[in-house]
Amino acid sequence: MRGLIYFGIMFAAIAIVGVYQSWNVAFAILNLCLISGVMALGVNIQWGYAGLFNVGIMGFSALGGATAMLIATKPVGEAWSAGGVGVMLSGLIIAATVAIIIFVRRYLSGTLRVWITAGLIIAGYFTARLLFDPATDLIERVNPAQSGFLGGLGLPIILAWAVGGVIAAGAAWVVGKVALGLRSDYLAIATLGISEIIIAMLKNEDWLTRGVKNVAGLPRPVPYEVNLVQAPWFQQLAASWGGDVQNAASITVKLSYAGLILIVLAILMWLSERAIKSPWGRMMRAIRDNRDAASAMGKNVTARHLQVFILGSAVCGIAGAMLTTLDGQFTPTSYIPLRYTFLIWVMVILGGSGNNWGAVLGGFVIWFVWIQAEPVGLALMSGLTGFLPEGNVVREHMVEAAPHMRLFLMGLILLVVMRYAPRGLLPERR
């Protein structure tokens, strides 16, 4: 009942935005709240189930967003002709080097294995760079204002939502193999560093992602507003509603996105609830609460941590792919690990770590406050300083400081929750 009340309050707040601001803004906030709920759910799987402190959330989300771009954009034939062969050959050299290293390390031992491994790494790296660097230079010279990269597969972007989760899961497997043996604070530092490396690669590898030049105009899984406006049946439908056709088209598109995202969230929530209530979920909570006791009972703690780390990262990758789809463009510079990682963690803590519904609720609350803090703060400051004359220093300073209300509110919410509701709005059921 408490959960129903909280979600009812959230939807009522979104409806108030629709009435007093615009329904376009309200449904845009709803879509972002749904995606935030998906991302918070992924973090809750890692922290709430197993106690893994992952600060690399934005890296896995960025991988999901890059996957959406690579799935949906069409291949650039001229770029492939210029340097595609060189890039593919360098990739084959790297794969062959890894395979040989695995073979050598399996059958050799001691100092000889170390020296041979180091030699293979150096030789493979420089051999691959001999082909890779000239090829990427040629690719980036191909009409850099419009393309300058290889492009993608030209497939429906809706496929990227699943593929983005798979790519993020693969990256999580590699990261987990390296970092999950570390203590919680060192794990946080390692995942943050790896996240920064992933985002730096996406920003600088122009041949793959166009870097800071961005990739705009991604195809949609929903109709375009211009097509709806020109359709006679939609014109008649909008006229029957008594509303503006263009406004009705924009709202219809946002509702279509909301329906797709809600379906994905419902599937993930159903799977997460079944998992946490299963024997596997009870085992994960036992490992979280006392890993030494769980290990003494014969549980492979490291393997289970790797498992849950992969699952949570996959969900974050799905959220990243959905966010890129909603934006219609891939912008590597928009991934700011420290800022948005902090927001996602506040969502999980506010909602209630260990409770899937609580994580989704926290996603709704925090993103709604993050979006509405600036206009509400501006109106509040203007009202409080309305009695002061125009040009007054105090009035101008207060109005200019209004956009910073969101940062103040995030810190205040976190402090209040940690003091009065440390288990969150919807605590985990014991």
Secondary structure, 3 states (H helix, E strand, C coil): CHHHHHHHHHHHHHHHHHHHCCHHHHHHHHHHHHHHHHHHHHHHHHHHHHCCCCCCHHHHHHHHHHHHHHHHCCCCHHHHHHHHHHHHHHHHHHHHHHHHHHHHHHHCCHHHHHHHHHHHHHHHHHHHHHHHHHHHHHHHCCCCCCCCCCCCCCCCCCHHHHHHHHHHHHHHHHHHHHHCCCCHHHHHHHHHHHHHHHHHHHHHCHHHHCHHHCEECCCCCCCCHHHHHHCHHHHHHHHHHCCCHHHHHHHHHHHHHHHHHHHHHHHHHHHHHHHHCCHHHHHHHHHHHCHHHHHHCCCCHHHHHHHHHHHHHHHHHHHHHHHHHHHCEECHHHCCHHHHHHHHHHHHHHHCCCCHHHHHHHHHHHHHHHHHHHHHHHHHHHHHCCCCCCCCHHHHHHHHCHHHHHHHHHHHHHHHHHHHCCCCCCCCCC
